[in-house]
């Protein structure tokens, strides 16, 4: 049993260890001994690890959020500049056409 449990990746079970602190069952770990201080220390350690992972995930989400916002601002500025250039080109084209019409001899 210990070999099959250890093979699924339980970091608390050493195949050479005869004093198994936890036995992994289907999604539930139960304390298999009477040293509750060990269980509590392990639970607190797991809780700290979970909190650290959650904090790291929050940092990552904030980083991605700020990164996306920064790119959104950059692309917005580029789009605005492109639209201004299009409008300016259209205005210049219109003025050029007016100039051509005004300089052509009337037939």
Secondary structure as GFF3:
##gff-version 3
##sequence-region A 1 107
A	DSSP	alpha_helix	2	7	.	.	.	ID=ss1
A	DSSP	beta_strand	22	24	.	.	.	ID=ss2
A	DSSP	beta_strand	29	31	.	.	.	ID=ss3
A	DSSP	alpha_helix	36	103	.	.	.	ID=ss4
###
